[in-house]
């Protein structure tokens, strides 16, 4: 009897005592600790013993219960090793070998199992999501709030862009992930009052870097943002009430059992894990099969230099000829083609393009009831019946893809629309580009006909204002570490015009970056479909070496490597296409950047072409022989670039 009492006492003790479990990365350097101390589900992350995320909350508040407190962590942990390879031609790396430790932690409340938290840990990323279980006869719930948070170590600095308020900006089209970044900022702020858009970059003092984002968001959830609080805490925030003109709920509904999107944390001592991570694609799966083999590639578009007035039949003919002269595969026909060209003449253009080997992308306005953007065609992409009829017509005349603009928000109803447009477009063999839109979250793998998204202050702003031109290099030095590292970025840049107008005359906004800078960003900015901001006049008014490189630059890549850089100051990276390496860099730093870099990808004795700028930003290309140490000295002046190609 006495013996039994001791056992019982031990049992009670262990039920009250906090559980703590750990999972480590395959190389043992990253450790995640999961706990239920004081009934609060939490986790923390160290790298080589150094804290990168300190004790941070987990949990869900739902309409069937508050599962963010009074929770207990189960004894049993299901742990396994994931080792798989996949091929994805439209991201930074075509073949990915994914090795991760998966560990599943079960959380209960009052003896009832509520959810698992599933962790996947690689040598550079921690990803986790919740799997919520049915409760008796309850097979559905609404997630009112996530307790999910990220506490950054004291003294961390931030590289963030604010979420804008809903129904603001041009024709009430915001939020559309088009806000300016602040680099090296302190913690404890909350953007413009509405938090920050993913991905979010943090510098852990001199100990390393942390990128927080999310992936796997589809019609089964909403897109989220990061809300800033005191003491280094950032939490998952749901969409704002006013998005989509107030229609649709901010709280995602979940059928049970059901899984939330993945929250991802990429970390390391250098920026290499951040630039090279594939976590956004590793943890998601294709949601349907491709209906055809999709062809990516390069193209031109008149709108970026000529604006709305250039969407005319004759001008588009001229740009088809230009695309053909560049060896490009497409032409993007932008807004107002339905009235300024007309459906019949679009068919003629498509036919002419086919003869020249140039396929068309057509622009559409997504609205709809959610903004006032007047550009047409409108009222087609928001509606299943009209959309499918239109897509059938496009398929019949050989249109390659669509660019859908002005989508406003991250609510579940908006995610449903993204998914419906993508799924319908796949049935008609069309690629899809989104503009004025949210961040793609794993979509390159989830939706095989997804091409690219804007979700950045893109090239249009260079046309709109001198201030954007003045900041072009600063922004270009951020994208490889933030926006573009988690998803394809349709920037539409690499202009070789000196001025953003159709005659390249000295008026309007002036490009202050160099020609080598333009070439370097064509390599640095990753998107499998690129419509460059080049114009037919560049065939004669741009340097021959510049237009020559724009004819050879690829848009799909097999590998990426971080070389050097600091967000907002300068960036140097390498991309491989087939067996050919492209090293590209740009600088926004006042003083000329001088670097000695090692390039093991070039054999000693090999000759490479080095495109570089002098202090006056005049570019040139020179042959250079790779020395025995495979080292090269580089200089990049402010607003200039560097490019090294075999
Ligand atoms: Ca835009």
Boltz pocket constraint, residues with backbone or C-beta under 6 A from the ligand:
constraints:
  - pocket:
      binder: B
      contacts: [[A, 178], [A, 435], [A, 436], [A, 454], [A, 456], [A, 458], [A, 460]]
      max_distance: 6.0
